[in-house]
Amino acid sequence: MSDERIAYGVRCVWWDSIAKVGHIAGPSGHTLPACPHCGGVLYEMRDEATWWAQVERTETLGEHPGYRKFITWLRGQCFVRLDEAVAAYRQTGGDVKL
């Protein structure tokens, strides 16, 4: 059985499948899952369907046109600040209202 969890950053906007997380040294020699770019701590969702359902709710109910396309583009990328991610996205010709 495959692990379908989605991990996403606490202090950065990185997100991807749990298989793509990095690791950092934790207490007592244990390793902790972390953003593979900045080493930040991660949250997780149980699967990609749950992730995309939340993205859809944010775009629709939060009145954020272009949010799903932005999040799709963002996958696997690390930006410490959301405004930096949005600026980089807009340089590609994308647009999102946040």
NORLIN-V990067 format. One record per residue. N is the residue number from 0. RES is the residue in three letters. PSI is psi in degrees with one decimal (999 if undefined). Layout:
n=N res=RES psi=PSI
n=N res=RES psi=PSI
This chain:
n=0 res=MET psi=132.7
n=1 res=SER psi=153.8
n=2 res=ASP psi=113.3
n=3 res=GLU psi=7.8
n=4 res=ARG psi=149.6
n=5 res=ILE psi=131.0
n=6 res=ALA psi=146.6
n=7 res=TYR psi=152.0
n=8 res=GLY psi=145.6
n=9 res=VAL psi=-43.9
n=10 res=ARG psi=6.9
n=11 res=CYS psi=173.9
n=12 res=VAL psi=14.4
n=13 res=TRP psi=143.0
n=14 res=TRP psi=149.9
n=15 res=ASP psi=-173.9
n=16 res=SER psi=155.6
n=17 res=ILE psi=-26.7
n=18 res=ALA psi=-17.0
n=19 res=LYS psi=7.1
n=20 res=VAL psi=155.9
n=21 res=GLY psi=-173.6
n=22 res=HIS psi=147.7
n=23 res=ILE psi=158.4
n=24 res=ALA psi=131.6
n=25 res=GLY psi=-170.9
n=26 res=PRO psi=150.6
n=27 res=SER psi=28.6
n=28 res=GLY psi=1.7
n=29 res=HIS psi=155.7
n=30 res=THR psi=148.4
n=31 res=LEU psi=141.8
n=32 res=PRO psi=143.0
n=33 res=ALA psi=163.3
n=34 res=CYS psi=130.8
n=35 res=PRO psi=-8.8
n=36 res=HIS psi=-54.3
n=37 res=CYS psi=-9.4
n=38 res=GLY psi=9.7
n=39 res=GLY psi=153.6
n=40 res=VAL psi=153.1
n=41 res=LEU psi=150.9
n=42 res=TYR psi=175.2
n=43 res=GLU psi=156.5
n=44 res=MET psi=156.1
n=45 res=ARG psi=-29.7
n=46 res=ASP psi=170.7
n=47 res=GLU psi=-32.6
n=48 res=ALA psi=-41.2
n=49 res=THR psi=-41.7
n=50 res=TRP psi=-52.3
n=51 res=TRP psi=-31.4
n=52 res=ALA psi=-40.1
n=53 res=GLN psi=-39.5
n=54 res=VAL psi=-44.9
n=55 res=GLU psi=-42.6
n=56 res=ARG psi=-42.0
n=57 res=THR psi=-42.9
n=58 res=GLU psi=-45.1
n=59 res=THR psi=-57.7
n=60 res=LEU psi=-31.4
n=61 res=GLY psi=-1.3
n=62 res=GLU psi=54.6
n=63 res=HIS psi=77.2
n=64 res=PRO psi=137.3
n=65 res=GLY psi=0.2
n=66 res=TYR psi=-45.0
n=67 res=ARG psi=-43.5
n=68 res=LYS psi=-39.7
n=69 res=PHE psi=-48.0
n=70 res=ILE psi=-37.8
n=71 res=THR psi=-46.8
n=72 res=TRP psi=-35.7
n=73 res=LEU psi=-21.2
n=74 res=ARG psi=126.9
n=75 res=GLY psi=-0.8
n=76 res=GLN psi=145.4
n=77 res=CYS psi=121.7
n=78 res=PHE psi=132.4
n=79 res=VAL psi=-31.3
n=80 res=ARG psi=138.8
n=81 res=LEU psi=-40.2
n=82 res=ASP psi=-31.0
n=83 res=GLU psi=-40.8
n=84 res=ALA psi=-43.9
n=85 res=VAL psi=-43.1
n=86 res=ALA psi=-42.9
n=87 res=ALA psi=-39.9
n=88 res=TYR psi=-44.1
n=89 res=ARG psi=-28.9
n=90 res=GLN psi=-21.2
n=91 res=THR psi=-3.8
n=92 res=GLY psi=-2.8
n=93 res=GLY psi=161.1
n=94 res=ASP psi=143.5
n=95 res=VAL psi=141.9
n=96 res=LYS psi=117.2
n=97 res=LEU psi=999
